[in-house]
Amino acid sequence: MSRVGAGRPVDLGQVETNFVQLDVWPLGFTPGQAIGRLREAGVGLSRTVHPTILRAVTHLDISDKDVETAIEAIPSALRVLTAA
């Protein structure tokens, strides 16, 4: 069991989802700014009901390669340094 979000227990071994959320506020972006930068990088994320959180959703037409491309493009588009 692991705790995520607001401290709610989540069994990560049992989680299967196609949703990933990204809070852009700590990065210094508004959602509109982040969506624009991501769009220019070829990555489509959408707004959520939360004012600073974007979401990425995959579906049958999204390949593993597409996901890997997005994983590489998002930090670059948002000028985020990732730990090696």
KOLTI-378086 format. One record per atom (N, C-alpha, C): residue number from 1; chain; atom name; x, z, y. Coordinates in nm, 2 decimals. Atoms other than C-alpha are relative to their C-alpha. Example, Ala and Ser with C-alpha at 12.3 -4.5 7.8 and 13.67 -1.06 7.14 Angstrom:
<pts>
{pt 1,"A","N",{0.09,0.00,-0.12}} {pt 1,"A","CA",{1.23,0.78,-0.45}} {pt 1,"A","C",{0.09,0.00,0.12}} {pt 2,"A","N",{-0.09,0.00,-0.11}} {pt 2,"A","CA",{1.37,0.71,-0.11}} {pt 2,"A","C",{-0.08,0.08,0.11}} 
</pts>
This chain:
<pts>
{pt 1,"A","N",{0.08,0.00,-0.12}} {pt 1,"A","CA",{0.00,0.00,0.00}} {pt 1,"A","C",{0.09,0.00,0.12}} {pt 2,"A","N",{-0.08,0.01,-0.13}} {pt 2,"A","CA",{0.13,-0.09,0.35}} {pt 2,"A","C",{-0.10,0.02,0.11}} {pt 3,"A","N",{0.09,-0.02,-0.12}} {pt 3,"A","CA",{-0.01,-0.01,0.69}} {pt 3,"A","C",{0.03,-0.10,0.10}} {pt 4,"A","N",{-0.01,0.10,-0.10}} {pt 4,"A","CA",{-0.07,-0.28,0.94}} {pt 4,"A","C",{-0.10,0.01,0.11}} {pt 5,"A","N",{0.10,-0.01,-0.10}} {pt 5,"A","CA",{-0.26,-0.33,1.26}} {pt 5,"A","C",{-0.02,0.14,0.06}} {pt 6,"A","N",{0.03,-0.13,-0.06}} {pt 6,"A","CA",{-0.43,-0.01,1.37}} {pt 6,"A","C",{0.02,0.11,-0.11}} {pt 7,"A","N",{-0.03,-0.10,0.10}} {pt 7,"A","CA",{-0.28,0.18,1.08}} {pt 7,"A","C",{-0.09,-0.01,-0.13}} {pt 8,"A","N",{0.09,0.02,0.12}} {pt 8,"A","CA",{-0.53,0.05,0.82}} {pt 8,"A","C",{0.08,-0.03,-0.12}} {pt 9,"A","N",{-0.07,0.03,0.13}} {pt 9,"A","CA",{-0.41,0.05,0.46}} {pt 9,"A","C",{-0.03,-0.14,-0.05}} {pt 10,"A","N",{0.02,0.13,0.06}} {pt 10,"A","CA",{-0.36,-0.30,0.32}} {pt 10,"A","C",{0.09,-0.02,-0.12}} {pt 11,"A","N",{-0.07,0.03,0.12}} {pt 11,"A","CA",{-0.25,-0.39,-0.03}} {pt 11,"A","C",{0.06,-0.14,0.02}} {pt 12,"A","N",{-0.06,0.13,-0.03}} {pt 12,"A","CA",{-0.01,-0.68,0.06}} {pt 12,"A","C",{0.01,-0.09,-0.12}} {pt 13,"A","N",{-0.01,0.07,0.12}} {pt 13,"A","CA",{0.01,-0.78,-0.30}} {pt 13,"A","C",{-0.14,-0.07,-0.03}} {pt 14,"A","N",{0.14,0.06,0.03}} {pt 14,"A","CA",{-0.37,-0.86,-0.30}} {pt 14,"A","C",{-0.05,-0.09,0.11}} {pt 15,"A","N",{0.05,0.08,-0.12}} {pt 15,"A","CA",{-0.39,-1.04,0.04}} {pt 15,"A","C",{0.03,-0.14,-0.02}} {pt 16,"A","N",{-0.02,0.15,0.00}} {pt 16,"A","CA",{-0.45,-1.41,0.03}} {pt 16,"A","C",{-0.08,-0.05,0.12}} {pt 17,"A","N",{0.07,0.05,-0.12}} {pt 17,"A","CA",{-0.54,-1.56,0.37}} {pt 17,"A","C",{0.07,-0.12,0.05}} {pt 18,"A","N",{-0.06,0.11,-0.07}} {pt 18,"A","CA",{-0.49,-1.87,0.57}} {pt 18,"A","C",{0.00,0.02,0.15}} {pt 19,"A","N",{0.00,-0.04,-0.14}} {pt 19,"A","CA",{-0.51,-1.69,0.90}} {pt 19,"A","C",{0.13,0.08,0.04}} {pt 20,"A","N",{-0.11,-0.08,-0.05}} {pt 20,"A","CA",{-0.21,-1.57,1.10}} {pt 20,"A","C",{-0.03,0.01,0.15}} {pt 21,"A","N",{0.02,-0.03,-0.14}} {pt 21,"A","CA",{-0.24,-1.41,1.44}} {pt 21,"A","C",{0.13,0.02,0.07}} {pt 22,"A","N",{-0.11,-0.01,-0.08}} {pt 22,"A","CA",{0.01,-1.42,1.72}} {pt 22,"A","C",{-0.04,0.05,0.14}} {pt 23,"A","N",{0.02,-0.06,-0.13}} {pt 23,"A","CA",{0.00,-1.19,2.02}} {pt 23,"A","C",{0.10,-0.05,0.10}} {pt 24,"A","N",{-0.09,0.06,-0.09}} {pt 24,"A","CA",{0.15,-1.38,2.31}} {pt 24,"A","C",{0.03,0.08,0.12}} {pt 25,"A","N",{-0.02,-0.08,-0.11}} {pt 25,"A","CA",{0.13,-1.11,2.57}} {pt 25,"A","C",{0.14,0.06,0.01}} {pt 26,"A","N",{-0.14,-0.05,0.00}} {pt 26,"A","CA",{0.46,-0.94,2.47}} {pt 26,"A","C",{0.10,-0.10,0.03}} {pt 27,"A","N",{-0.09,0.11,-0.03}} {pt 27,"A","CA",{0.62,-1.28,2.51}} {pt 27,"A","C",{0.00,-0.05,0.14}} {pt 28,"A","N",{0.01,0.04,-0.14}} {pt 28,"A","CA",{0.51,-1.31,2.87}} {pt 28,"A","C",{-0.08,-0.12,0.02}} {pt 29,"A","N",{0.08,0.12,-0.02}} {pt 29,"A","CA",{0.26,-1.59,2.82}} {pt 29,"A","C",{-0.15,0.03,0.00}} {pt 30,"A","N",{0.15,0.00,0.01}} {pt 30,"A","CA",{-0.11,-1.63,2.88}} {pt 30,"A","C",{-0.03,-0.09,-0.12}} {pt 31,"A","N",{0.04,0.09,0.11}} {pt 31,"A","CA",{-0.29,-1.79,2.59}} {pt 31,"A","C",{0.00,-0.14,0.03}} {pt 32,"A","N",{-0.01,0.14,-0.04}} {pt 32,"A","CA",{-0.33,-2.11,2.78}} {pt 32,"A","C",{0.14,-0.05,0.01}} {pt 33,"A","N",{-0.14,0.04,-0.01}} {pt 33,"A","CA",{0.04,-2.13,2.86}} {pt 33,"A","C",{0.06,-0.02,-0.14}} {pt 34,"A","N",{-0.06,0.01,0.13}} {pt 34,"A","CA",{0.13,-2.07,2.50}} {pt 34,"A","C",{-0.06,-0.11,-0.08}} {pt 35,"A","N",{0.06,0.12,0.07}} {pt 35,"A","CA",{-0.12,-2.32,2.36}} {pt 35,"A","C",{0.05,-0.13,0.05}} {pt 36,"A","N",{-0.05,0.12,-0.06}} {pt 36,"A","CA",{0.01,-2.58,2.60}} {pt 36,"A","C",{0.14,-0.03,-0.05}} {pt 37,"A","N",{-0.13,0.01,0.06}} {pt 37,"A","CA",{0.37,-2.52,2.49}} {pt 37,"A","C",{0.00,-0.04,-0.14}} {pt 38,"A","N",{0.01,0.03,0.14}} {pt 38,"A","CA",{0.28,-2.52,2.13}} {pt 38,"A","C",{-0.05,-0.14,-0.03}} {pt 39,"A","N",{0.06,0.13,0.01}} {pt 39,"A","CA",{0.07,-2.84,2.17}} {pt 39,"A","C",{0.12,-0.10,0.02}} {pt 40,"A","N",{-0.11,0.09,-0.03}} {pt 40,"A","CA",{0.38,-3.01,2.32}} {pt 40,"A","C",{0.10,-0.01,-0.12}} {pt 41,"A","N",{-0.09,-0.01,0.12}} {pt 41,"A","CA",{0.58,-2.90,2.01}} {pt 41,"A","C",{-0.07,-0.05,-0.12}} {pt 42,"A","N",{0.07,0.05,0.12}} {pt 42,"A","CA",{0.31,-3.05,1.78}} {pt 42,"A","C",{-0.06,0.10,-0.09}} {pt 43,"A","N",{0.07,-0.11,0.08}} {pt 43,"A","CA",{0.16,-2.72,1.67}} {pt 43,"A","C",{-0.13,0.04,0.07}} {pt 44,"A","N",{0.13,-0.03,-0.05}} {pt 44,"A","CA",{-0.20,-2.64,1.71}} {pt 44,"A","C",{-0.04,0.14,-0.04}} {pt 45,"A","N",{0.05,-0.13,0.02}} {pt 45,"A","CA",{-0.31,-2.28,1.75}} {pt 45,"A","C",{-0.13,0.01,0.09}} {pt 46,"A","N",{0.12,-0.01,-0.08}} {pt 46,"A","CA",{-0.64,-2.16,1.89}} {pt 46,"A","C",{-0.02,0.15,0.05}} {pt 47,"A","N",{0.03,-0.13,-0.06}} {pt 47,"A","CA",{-0.78,-1.87,2.09}} {pt 47,"A","C",{-0.08,0.08,-0.10}} {pt 48,"A","N",{0.09,-0.10,0.08}} {pt 48,"A","CA",{-0.95,-1.56,1.94}} {pt 48,"A","C",{-0.09,0.07,0.10}} {pt 49,"A","N",{0.08,-0.09,-0.09}} {pt 49,"A","CA",{-1.20,-1.31,2.09}} {pt 49,"A","C",{0.09,0.09,0.07}} {pt 50,"A","N",{-0.09,-0.09,-0.07}} {pt 50,"A","CA",{-0.90,-1.10,2.18}} {pt 50,"A","C",{0.07,-0.08,0.11}} {pt 51,"A","N",{-0.05,0.08,-0.11}} {pt 51,"A","CA",{-0.77,-1.21,2.52}} {pt 51,"A","C",{0.15,-0.05,-0.01}} {pt 52,"A","N",{-0.14,0.04,0.00}} {pt 52,"A","CA",{-0.40,-1.23,2.43}} {pt 52,"A","C",{0.05,-0.05,-0.14}} {pt 53,"A","N",{-0.04,0.04,0.13}} {pt 53,"A","CA",{-0.40,-1.33,2.06}} {pt 53,"A","C",{-0.05,-0.14,-0.04}} {pt 54,"A","N",{0.03,0.13,0.05}} {pt 54,"A","CA",{-0.39,-1.68,1.92}} {pt 54,"A","C",{0.00,0.01,-0.15}} {pt 55,"A","N",{0.00,0.00,0.14}} {pt 55,"A","CA",{-0.45,-1.78,1.56}} {pt 55,"A","C",{0.04,-0.13,-0.05}} {pt 56,"A","N",{-0.03,0.12,0.08}} {pt 56,"A","CA",{-0.31,-2.03,1.32}} {pt 56,"A","C",{-0.08,0.00,-0.13}} {pt 57,"A","N",{0.08,0.00,0.12}} {pt 57,"A","CA",{-0.53,-2.14,1.04}} {pt 57,"A","C",{0.04,-0.13,-0.08}} {pt 58,"A","N",{-0.03,0.12,0.08}} {pt 58,"A","CA",{-0.44,-2.37,0.75}} {pt 58,"A","C",{-0.12,-0.04,-0.08}} {pt 59,"A","N",{0.10,0.05,0.08}} {pt 59,"A","CA",{-0.66,-2.58,0.54}} {pt 59,"A","C",{0.06,-0.10,-0.10}} {pt 60,"A","N",{-0.05,0.08,0.11}} {pt 60,"A","CA",{-0.64,-2.83,0.25}} {pt 60,"A","C",{0.10,-0.11,0.04}} {pt 61,"A","N",{-0.08,0.11,-0.04}} {pt 61,"A","CA",{-0.48,-3.10,0.46}} {pt 61,"A","C",{0.14,0.04,0.06}} {pt 62,"A","N",{-0.13,-0.05,-0.05}} {pt 62,"A","CA",{-0.19,-2.88,0.58}} {pt 62,"A","C",{0.09,0.03,-0.12}} {pt 63,"A","N",{-0.09,-0.02,0.11}} {pt 63,"A","CA",{0.11,-2.90,0.35}} {pt 63,"A","C",{0.10,0.11,0.03}} {pt 64,"A","N",{-0.11,-0.10,-0.02}} {pt 64,"A","CA",{0.39,-2.65,0.29}} {pt 64,"A","C",{0.10,-0.04,0.10}} {pt 65,"A","N",{-0.09,0.06,-0.10}} {pt 65,"A","CA",{0.61,-2.88,0.49}} {pt 65,"A","C",{-0.05,0.02,0.14}} {pt 66,"A","N",{0.06,-0.02,-0.13}} {pt 66,"A","CA",{0.37,-2.86,0.78}} {pt 66,"A","C",{0.01,0.14,0.05}} {pt 67,"A","N",{-0.02,-0.15,-0.04}} {pt 67,"A","CA",{0.38,-2.48,0.77}} {pt 67,"A","C",{0.14,0.03,0.03}} {pt 68,"A","N",{-0.14,-0.02,-0.03}} {pt 68,"A","CA",{0.76,-2.48,0.76}} {pt 68,"A","C",{0.04,-0.06,0.13}} {pt 69,"A","N",{-0.03,0.06,-0.13}} {pt 69,"A","CA",{0.77,-2.72,1.06}} {pt 69,"A","C",{-0.06,0.09,0.11}} {pt 70,"A","N",{0.05,-0.09,-0.10}} {pt 70,"A","CA",{0.54,-2.49,1.25}} {pt 70,"A","C",{0.08,0.13,0.02}} {pt 71,"A","N",{-0.08,-0.12,0.00}} {pt 71,"A","CA",{0.75,-2.19,1.16}} {pt 71,"A","C",{0.12,-0.02,0.08}} {pt 72,"A","N",{-0.12,0.03,-0.08}} {pt 72,"A","CA",{1.05,-2.36,1.31}} {pt 72,"A","C",{-0.03,-0.03,0.14}} {pt 73,"A","N",{0.03,0.04,-0.13}} {pt 73,"A","CA",{0.87,-2.50,1.61}} {pt 73,"A","C",{-0.05,0.11,0.09}} {pt 74,"A","N",{0.07,-0.11,-0.08}} {pt 74,"A","CA",{0.68,-2.19,1.73}} {pt 74,"A","C",{0.10,0.08,0.08}} {pt 75,"A","N",{-0.09,-0.07,-0.08}} {pt 75,"A","CA",{0.98,-1.98,1.83}} {pt 75,"A","C",{0.07,-0.08,0.11}} {pt 76,"A","N",{-0.07,0.08,-0.10}} {pt 76,"A","CA",{1.15,-2.27,2.00}} {pt 76,"A","C",{-0.10,-0.03,0.12}} {pt 77,"A","N",{0.10,0.04,-0.10}} {pt 77,"A","CA",{0.83,-2.37,2.19}} {pt 77,"A","C",{-0.03,0.12,0.09}} {pt 78,"A","N",{0.03,-0.12,-0.08}} {pt 78,"A","CA",{0.78,-2.01,2.31}} {pt 78,"A","C",{0.13,0.07,0.04}} {pt 79,"A","N",{-0.14,-0.05,-0.04}} {pt 79,"A","CA",{1.16,-1.96,2.36}} {pt 79,"A","C",{0.02,0.15,-0.05}} {pt 80,"A","N",{-0.01,-0.13,0.06}} {pt 80,"A","CA",{1.17,-1.67,2.12}} {pt 80,"A","C",{0.13,-0.01,-0.09}} {pt 81,"A","N",{-0.12,0.00,0.09}} {pt 81,"A","CA",{1.50,-1.58,1.95}} {pt 81,"A","C",{-0.04,0.07,-0.13}} {pt 82,"A","N",{0.03,-0.07,0.13}} {pt 82,"A","CA",{1.47,-1.50,1.58}} {pt 82,"A","C",{0.12,0.05,-0.06}} {pt 83,"A","N",{-0.12,-0.06,0.06}} {pt 83,"A","CA",{1.70,-1.28,1.39}} {pt 83,"A","C",{0.03,-0.08,-0.12}} {pt 84,"A","N",{-0.05,0.08,0.11}} {pt 84,"A","CA",{1.91,-1.46,1.14}} {pt 84,"A","C",{0.01,0.08,-0.13}} 
</pts>
